[in-house]
Every structure is written in C-alpha cells, then in structure tokens.
Amino acid sequence: MAFAWKQAGLSYNKYLSIAAQAIRKSLKEQARATAERRSQMELKVSRWENGKQGEVKYLGTGQA
C-alpha cells in the first residue's frame, strides 16, 4: 500500500508544506500570526576551503 502523498505525485517535503499551510490557516488570528512568523526562512550558502569560509551567497527568502 502506497502513501497518499506518493499516489498524488507529491514529494514528502511538498506534502508537509501543504499540511503545515492548512494548519496555519485553521488557527485563530493571534496564533496564526505567530505561526506565520515562525514559518519564514532564509537560505544562504557558503563554500569552506582549508578551514576558512568563502563568500556567502543568499539564495532567497520565502515561506515553507
């Protein structure tokens, strides 16, 4: 038996993102605002060579 998210053609991460969004939308206003702030993330990457950090590249900000 396959999981429902696999049968729908979703990755597990996409499935979790959709579920989290549905839960946040169902919350009352104050709790929703707190959850929305918590859901924002930032992604940055840097290459390390010989124990030293190289240039930091910001790949973007967004919501989960």
C-alpha positions as CSV (number, residue, x, y, z in Angstrom):
1,M,0.0,0.0,0.0
2,A,1.5,3.3,-1.1
3,F,1.2,6.6,0.9
4,A,-1.5,9.0,-0.2
5,W,1.1,11.8,-0.9
6,K,3.0,9.4,-3.2
7,Q,-0.2,8.4,-5.1
8,A,-0.9,12.1,-5.5
9,G,2.5,12.7,-7.1
10,L,3.9,14.8,-4.3
11,S,7.3,14.7,-2.6
12,Y,7.2,14.3,1.1
13,N,8.5,17.8,1.6
14,K,5.8,19.3,-0.6
15,Y,3.2,17.2,1.3
16,L,4.5,18.6,4.7
17,S,4.4,22.1,3.3
18,I,0.8,21.8,2.2
19,A,-0.2,20.3,5.5
20,A,1.6,23.0,7.6
21,Q,-0.1,25.7,5.5
22,A,-3.5,24.2,6.0
23,I,-2.9,24.0,9.8
24,R,-1.7,27.6,9.9
25,K,-4.8,28.8,8.0
26,S,-7.1,27.0,10.5
27,L,-5.7,28.8,13.6
28,K,-7.3,31.8,15.3
29,E,-5.9,35.2,14.4
30,Q,-3.2,35.7,17.1
31,A,-1.9,32.1,16.9
32,R,-1.9,32.3,13.1
33,A,0.2,35.5,13.2
34,T,2.7,33.7,15.5
35,A,2.8,30.6,13.3
36,E,3.3,32.7,10.1
37,R,6.3,34.5,11.6
38,R,7.8,31.1,12.6
39,S,7.3,29.7,9.1
40,Q,9.6,32.2,7.3
41,M,13.0,31.1,6.5
42,E,16.2,32.3,4.8
43,L,18.7,30.3,2.8
44,K,22.3,31.1,2.5
45,V,25.2,29.0,1.3
46,S,29.0,29.3,1.5
47,R,31.9,27.1,0.5
48,W,34.5,26.2,3.1
49,E,38.1,25.5,2.0
50,N,41.1,24.8,4.2
51,G,39.0,25.7,7.3
52,K,38.0,29.2,6.0
53,Q,34.6,30.3,5.0
54,G,34.3,31.7,1.5
55,E,31.8,34.2,0.1
56,V,28.3,33.9,1.5
57,K,25.5,33.7,-1.2
58,Y,22.0,34.4,-0.2
59,L,19.7,32.2,-2.2
60,G,16.5,33.8,-1.1
61,T,13.8,34.1,1.5
62,G,10.4,32.6,1.4
63,Q,7.9,30.6,3.2
64,A,7.8,26.9,3.8
